[in-house]
Amino acid sequence: MNTNVIPVSSPTAAKYWSDLKDLSDNVKLELITLLSSSMTRPVEEETAKPHKGWASRFAGAWKDSRSAEEIVADIRAARTDNTFDAEL
């Protein structure tokens, strides 16, 4: 068992260190491996999350010869009232 005093700067780390310091070296190494691998996963997950401003890449992408008023009129004309008879 290692009795060296290791300075811990954050209260959170100090809390966990007090629980983990007496573990065997093998268990500590396993925990290091798990913690290290958990730090690499968020990078991959971050790429799956939408980024701030993601919609801006679509700005100006719509090409149409109609005016805005014509497009709005077409959209309104295509609306339905969504009423239907459902059998239960």
DSSP file (Angstrom, degrees, kcal/mol; ACC not computed):
  #  RESIDUE AA STRUCTURE BP1 BP2  ACC     N-H-->O    O-->H-N    N-H-->O    O-->H-N    TCO  KAPPA ALPHA  PHI   PSI    X-CA   Y-CA   Z-CA
    1    1 A M              0   0    0      0, 0.0     2,-0.5     0, 0.0    21,-0.1   0.000 360.0 360.0 360.0 135.3    0.0    0.0    0.0
    2    2 A N        -     0   0    0     19,-0.3     0, 0.0     1,-0.1     0, 0.0  -0.712 360.0-179.8 -85.6 122.6    1.3    3.4   -1.0
    3    3 A T        +     0   0    0     -2,-0.5    -1,-0.1     2,-0.1     2,-0.0   0.324  37.7 126.6-105.0   6.8    1.4    5.8    2.0
    4    4 A N        -     0   0    0      1,-0.1     2,-0.5     2,-0.0    -2,-0.0  -0.371  63.5-121.6 -63.9 142.2    2.8    8.8    0.1
    5    5 A V        -     0   0    0     -2,-0.0    -1,-0.1     2,-0.0    -2,-0.1  -0.768  27.0-163.4 -87.3 126.2    0.8   12.0    0.5
    6    6 A I        -     0   0    0     -2,-0.5     2,-0.2     2,-0.0    -2,-0.0  -0.947  19.2-125.0-113.0 123.0   -0.4   13.2   -2.9
    7    7 A P        -     0   0    0      0, 0.0     2,-0.5     0, 0.0    -2,-0.0  -0.455  23.6-162.2 -68.5 135.9   -1.7   16.8   -3.1
    8    8 A V        -     0   0    0     -2,-0.2     6,-0.0     1,-0.1    -2,-0.0  -0.982   7.6-166.9-121.9 126.7   -5.2   17.1   -4.5
    9    9 A S        +     0   0    0     -2,-0.5    -1,-0.1     4,-0.0     3,-0.0   0.789  65.7  57.8 -89.4 -28.1   -6.3   20.5   -5.8
   10   10 A S  S  > S-     0   0    0      1,-0.1     4,-2.5     0, 0.0     5,-0.2  -0.809  73.4-133.3-107.7 146.6  -10.1   20.1   -6.2
   11   11 A P  H  > S+     0   0    0      0, 0.0     4,-2.2     0, 0.0     5,-0.1   0.863 108.3  53.9 -60.6 -35.7  -12.6   19.2   -3.5
   12   12 A T  H  > S+     0   0    0      2,-0.2     4,-2.1     1,-0.2     5,-0.2   0.941 110.4  45.1 -65.0 -46.8  -14.2   16.6   -5.9
   13   13 A A  H  > S+     0   0    0      1,-0.2     4,-3.0     2,-0.2    -1,-0.2   0.896 111.8  53.4 -63.2 -39.4  -10.9   14.9   -6.6
   14   14 A A  H  X S+     0   0    0     -4,-2.5     4,-2.0     2,-0.2    -1,-0.2   0.897 107.0  52.4 -61.8 -40.0  -10.1   14.9   -2.8
   15   15 A K  H  X S+     0   0    0     -4,-2.2     4,-0.8     1,-0.2    -2,-0.2   0.942 115.0  40.1 -61.5 -47.7  -13.4   13.3   -2.0
   16   16 A Y  H >X S+     0   0    0     -4,-2.1     4,-2.1     1,-0.2     3,-0.6   0.887 111.2  57.7 -70.2 -38.0  -12.8   10.5   -4.5
   17   17 A W  H 3X S+     0   0    0     -4,-3.0     4,-2.7     1,-0.3    -1,-0.2   0.890 100.7  56.8 -60.6 -38.6   -9.1   10.1   -3.6
   18   18 A S  H 3< S+     0   0    0     -4,-2.0    -1,-0.3     1,-0.2     4,-0.2   0.836 113.2  41.6 -62.9 -29.7  -10.0    9.5    0.0
   19   19 A D  H << S+     0   0    0     -4,-0.8    -1,-0.2    -3,-0.6    -2,-0.2   0.793 123.2  37.3 -82.8 -29.5  -12.2    6.5   -1.2
   20   20 A L  H >< S+     0   0    0     -4,-2.1     3,-2.0     1,-0.1    -2,-0.2   0.660  89.2  87.3 -99.8 -18.5   -9.7    5.2   -3.8
   21   21 A K  T 3< S+     0   0    0     -4,-2.7   -19,-0.3     1,-0.3    -1,-0.1   0.760  89.8  50.6 -59.9 -27.2   -6.3    5.7   -2.3
   22   22 A D  T 3  S+     0   0    0     -4,-0.2    -1,-0.3    -3,-0.2    -2,-0.1   0.397  84.7 112.6 -94.3   4.7   -6.2    2.4   -0.5
   23   23 A L  S <  S-     0   0    0     -3,-2.0    -3,-0.0     1,-0.1     2,-0.0  -0.306  78.1 -92.3 -70.0 160.2   -7.2    0.3   -3.5
   24   24 A S     >  -     0   0    0      1,-0.1     4,-2.4   -23,-0.1     5,-0.2  -0.296  33.4-111.6 -69.0 159.1   -4.7   -2.2   -4.9
   25   25 A D  H  > S+     0   0    0      1,-0.2     4,-2.6     2,-0.2     5,-0.2   0.879 117.8  55.0 -59.0 -38.8   -2.5   -1.0   -7.8
   26   26 A N  H  > S+     0   0    0      2,-0.2     4,-2.1     1,-0.2    -1,-0.2   0.909 109.0  46.2 -63.2 -42.1   -4.3   -3.4  -10.2
   27   27 A V  H  > S+     0   0    0      2,-0.2     4,-2.5     1,-0.2    -1,-0.2   0.899 111.9  51.8 -67.8 -39.9   -7.7   -1.9   -9.4
   28   28 A K  H  X S+     0   0    0     -4,-2.4     4,-2.6     2,-0.2    -2,-0.2   0.916 109.6  49.7 -61.5 -42.7   -6.2    1.6   -9.7
   29   29 A L  H  X S+     0   0    0     -4,-2.6     4,-2.3     2,-0.2    -2,-0.2   0.896 110.1  50.6 -63.2 -39.5   -4.8    0.8  -13.1
   30   30 A E  H  X S+     0   0    0     -4,-2.1     4,-2.4     2,-0.2    -2,-0.2   0.918 111.0  48.6 -63.5 -42.5   -8.2   -0.6  -14.2
   31   31 A L  H  X S+     0   0    0     -4,-2.5     4,-3.0     2,-0.2     5,-0.2   0.894 108.9  53.3 -64.0 -39.5   -9.9    2.6  -13.0
   32   32 A I  H  X S+     0   0    0     -4,-2.6     4,-2.8     2,-0.2    -1,-0.2   0.919 109.7  49.0 -59.8 -43.4   -7.3    4.7  -14.9
   33   33 A T  H  X S+     0   0    0     -4,-2.3     4,-2.5     2,-0.2    -2,-0.2   0.928 113.0  46.5 -61.9 -46.0   -8.1    2.7  -18.0
   34   34 A L  H  X S+     0   0    0     -4,-2.4     4,-1.8     2,-0.2    -2,-0.2   0.922 114.6  46.7 -63.8 -44.5  -11.8    3.2  -17.6
   35   35 A L  H  X S+     0   0    0     -4,-3.0     4,-1.0     2,-0.2    -2,-0.2   0.913 112.5  50.3 -64.4 -42.1  -11.5    6.9  -16.8
   36   36 A S  H >X S+     0   0    0     -4,-2.8     4,-0.7    -5,-0.2     3,-0.6   0.920 111.3  47.5 -62.6 -44.2   -9.1    7.4  -19.8
   37   37 A S  H >X S+     0   0    0     -4,-2.5     4,-1.2     1,-0.2     3,-0.6   0.832 106.6  58.1 -68.6 -29.6  -11.5    5.6  -22.2
   38   38 A S  H 3< S+     0   0    0     -4,-1.8    -1,-0.2     1,-0.2    -2,-0.2   0.756 101.2  57.8 -70.4 -21.4  -14.4    7.6  -20.9
   39   39 A M  H << S+     0   0    0     -4,-1.0     4,-0.3    -3,-0.6    -1,-0.2   0.707 105.1  49.4 -80.1 -20.2  -12.6   10.8  -21.8
   40   40 A T  H <X S+     0   0    0     -4,-0.7     4,-0.9    -3,-0.6     3,-0.5   0.753  98.5  67.4 -89.3 -25.5  -12.3    9.8  -25.5
   41   41 A R  H >X S+     0   0    0     -4,-1.2     4,-2.2     1,-0.2     3,-0.6   0.895  90.5  60.3 -63.2 -42.6  -15.9    8.8  -26.0
   42   42 A P  H 3> S+     0   0    0      0, 0.0     4,-2.7     0, 0.0    -1,-0.2   0.829  97.5  60.7 -59.3 -29.6  -17.4   12.4  -25.7
   43   43 A V  H 3> S+     0   0    0     -3,-0.5     4,-1.0    -4,-0.3    -2,-0.2   0.933 108.9  42.8 -61.3 -44.4  -15.3   13.5  -28.6
   44   44 A E  H <X S+     0   0    0     -4,-0.9     4,-0.6    -3,-0.6     3,-0.3   0.895 115.4  49.5 -66.8 -40.4  -17.1   11.0  -30.8
   45   45 A E  H >X S+     0   0    0     -4,-2.2     3,-0.9     1,-0.2     4,-0.9   0.842 102.9  61.5 -68.7 -32.6  -20.5   11.8  -29.3
   46   46 A E  H >< S+     0   0    0     -4,-2.7     3,-0.6     1,-0.3    -1,-0.2   0.848  97.4  58.1 -62.4 -33.9  -19.9   15.5  -29.8
   47   47 A T  H 3< S+     0   0    0     -4,-1.0    -1,-0.3    -3,-0.3    -2,-0.2   0.767 104.4  52.3 -68.7 -22.4  -19.8   15.0  -33.5
   48   48 A A  H << S+     0   0    0     -3,-0.9    -1,-0.2    -4,-0.6    -2,-0.2   0.693  94.8  86.3 -83.9 -19.5  -23.3   13.5  -33.4
   49   49 A K  S << S-     0   0    0     -4,-0.9     2,-0.1    -3,-0.6    -3,-0.0  -0.552  91.3-104.8 -80.5 144.2  -24.7   16.5  -31.5
   50   50 A P        -     0   0    0      0, 0.0     2,-0.3     0, 0.0    -1,-0.1  -0.460  37.4-132.2 -66.1 139.6  -25.9   19.5  -33.4
   51   51 A H    >   -     0   0    0     -2,-0.1     3,-1.9    -4,-0.1     4,-0.2  -0.643  29.0 -90.0 -93.5 151.0  -23.5   22.4  -33.3
   52   52 A K  T 3  S+     0   0    0      1,-0.3    -1,-0.1    -2,-0.3     0, 0.0  -0.357 115.9  18.3 -57.5 131.8  -24.5   25.9  -32.5
   53   53 A G  T >  S+     0   0    0     -2,-0.1     3,-1.3    -3,-0.0     4,-0.4   0.622  79.7 140.4  82.0  13.8  -25.3   27.7  -35.8
   54   54 A W  G X   +     0   0    0     -3,-1.9     3,-1.0     1,-0.3     4,-0.2   0.811  66.3  59.3 -61.0 -29.5  -25.8   24.4  -37.7
   55   55 A A  G >  S+     0   0    0      1,-0.2     3,-2.1    -4,-0.2     4,-0.4   0.734  85.7  77.6 -73.2 -20.7  -28.8   25.9  -39.6
   56   56 A S  G X  S+     0   0    0     -3,-1.3     3,-1.2     1,-0.3    -1,-0.2   0.760  80.7  68.3 -62.6 -23.3  -26.7   28.7  -41.1
   57   57 A R  G <  S+     0   0    0     -3,-1.0    -1,-0.3    -4,-0.4    -2,-0.2   0.700  98.2  53.0 -69.5 -15.2  -25.2   26.4  -43.6
   58   58 A F  G X  S+     0   0    0     -3,-2.1     3,-2.4    -4,-0.2     4,-0.4   0.526  79.4 122.5 -93.0  -6.9  -28.6   26.1  -45.2
   59   59 A A  T <  S+     0   0    0     -3,-1.2    -3,-0.0    -4,-0.4     0, 0.0  -0.333  84.8   7.1 -59.8 128.6  -29.0   29.9  -45.5
   60   60 A G  T 3  S+     0   0    0     -2,-0.1    -1,-0.3     1,-0.1    -2,-0.1   0.520  95.2 117.2  79.1   4.7  -29.6   30.8  -49.1
   61   61 A A    <   +     0   0    0     -3,-2.4     2,-0.5     2,-0.0    -2,-0.1   0.765  48.7  90.7 -77.8 -24.4  -29.9   27.2  -50.2
   62   62 A W        -     0   0    0     -4,-0.4     2,-0.5     2,-0.0    -2,-0.0  -0.603  58.5-169.5 -77.6 123.7  -33.5   27.5  -51.4
   63   63 A K        +     0   0    0     -2,-0.5     2,-0.3     2,-0.0    -2,-0.0  -0.963  19.8 148.3-115.2 125.6  -33.7   28.4  -55.1
   64   64 A D        -     0   0    0     -2,-0.5     7,-0.0     2,-0.1    -2,-0.0  -0.985  44.6-145.3-156.5 143.6  -37.1   29.4  -56.5
   65   65 A S  S    S+     0   0    0     -2,-0.3     2,-0.1     2,-0.1    -1,-0.1   0.589  76.2  95.0 -87.1 -10.3  -38.3   31.7  -59.2
   66   66 A R  S    S-     0   0    0      1,-0.1    -2,-0.1     2,-0.1     2,-0.1  -0.441  79.3-114.0 -79.2 154.6  -41.5   32.5  -57.1
   67   67 A S     >  -     0   0    0     -2,-0.1     4,-2.2     1,-0.1     5,-0.2  -0.373  31.6-104.9 -77.3 166.2  -41.7   35.5  -54.9
   68   68 A A  H  > S+     0   0    0      1,-0.2     4,-2.6     2,-0.2     5,-0.2   0.891 122.9  53.8 -59.0 -39.9  -42.0   35.1  -51.1
   69   69 A E  H  > S+     0   0    0      1,-0.2     4,-2.3     2,-0.2    -1,-0.2   0.891 108.3  49.3 -63.5 -39.4  -45.7   36.0  -51.4
   70   70 A E  H  > S+     0   0    0      2,-0.2     4,-2.4     1,-0.2    -1,-0.2   0.898 111.1  49.4 -66.8 -40.0  -46.3   33.3  -54.0
   71   71 A I  H  X S+     0   0    0     -4,-2.2     4,-2.4     2,-0.2    -2,-0.2   0.934 111.4  48.6 -64.3 -45.6  -44.6   30.7  -51.9
   72   72 A V  H  X S+     0   0    0     -4,-2.6     4,-2.6     1,-0.2    -2,-0.2   0.913 111.2  50.8 -60.6 -42.7  -46.6   31.6  -48.9
   73   73 A A  H  X S+     0   0    0     -4,-2.3     4,-2.3     1,-0.2    -1,-0.2   0.902 110.4  49.7 -62.2 -41.1  -49.8   31.5  -50.9
   74   74 A D  H  X S+     0   0    0     -4,-2.4     4,-1.5     2,-0.2    -2,-0.2   0.903 111.1  49.1 -63.7 -41.6  -48.8   28.0  -52.2
   75   75 A I  H  X S+     0   0    0     -4,-2.4     4,-0.6     1,-0.2     3,-0.3   0.936 112.5  47.2 -63.6 -46.3  -48.1   26.8  -48.7
   76   76 A R  H >< S+     0   0    0     -4,-2.6     3,-0.8     1,-0.2    -1,-0.2   0.882 110.9  52.1 -64.4 -37.3  -51.4   28.1  -47.4
   77   77 A A  H 3< S+     0   0    0     -4,-2.3    -1,-0.2     1,-0.2    -2,-0.2   0.790 107.1  53.7 -68.9 -27.0  -53.3   26.6  -50.3
   78   78 A A  H 3< S+     0   0    0     -4,-1.5    -1,-0.2    -3,-0.3    -2,-0.2   0.547  84.7 112.8 -85.6  -7.4  -51.8   23.2  -49.7
   79   79 A R    <<  -     0   0    0     -3,-0.8     2,-0.3    -4,-0.6    -3,-0.0  -0.296  50.8-157.7 -66.3 149.4  -52.8   23.1  -46.1
   80   80 A T        -     0   0    0      1,-0.0    -2,-0.1     2,-0.0    -1,-0.0  -0.842  24.3-126.7-121.7 163.2  -55.4   20.5  -45.0
   81   81 A D        -     0   0    0     -2,-0.3     3,-0.1     2,-0.1    -2,-0.0   0.481  36.5-134.5 -89.8  -1.2  -57.6   20.6  -42.0
   82   82 A N        +     0   0    0      1,-0.2     2,-0.5     0, 0.0    -3,-0.0   0.789  52.9 145.3  55.8  31.6  -56.5   17.1  -40.9
   83   83 A T        +     0   0    0      2,-0.0     2,-0.3     0, 0.0    -1,-0.2  -0.856  14.7 151.5 -99.8 136.9  -59.9   15.9  -40.2
   84   84 A F        -     0   0    0     -2,-0.5     2,-0.5    -3,-0.1     0, 0.0  -0.983  46.2-107.4-156.4 157.0  -60.6   12.2  -40.9
   85   85 A D        -     0   0    0     -2,-0.3     2,-0.5     2,-0.0    -2,-0.0  -0.788  35.2-163.9 -90.7 127.3  -62.9    9.5  -39.6
   86   86 A A        -     0   0    0     -2,-0.5     2,-0.5     2,-0.0    -2,-0.0  -0.940  10.6-144.7-115.9 132.9  -61.1    6.9  -37.6
   87   87 A E              0   0    0     -2,-0.5    -2,-0.0     1,-0.1     0, 0.0  -0.819 360.0 360.0 -93.5 131.0  -62.4    3.5  -36.8
   88   88 A L              0   0    0     -2,-0.5    -1,-0.1     0, 0.0    -2,-0.0   0.403 360.0 360.0-108.2 360.0  -61.5    2.3  -33.4
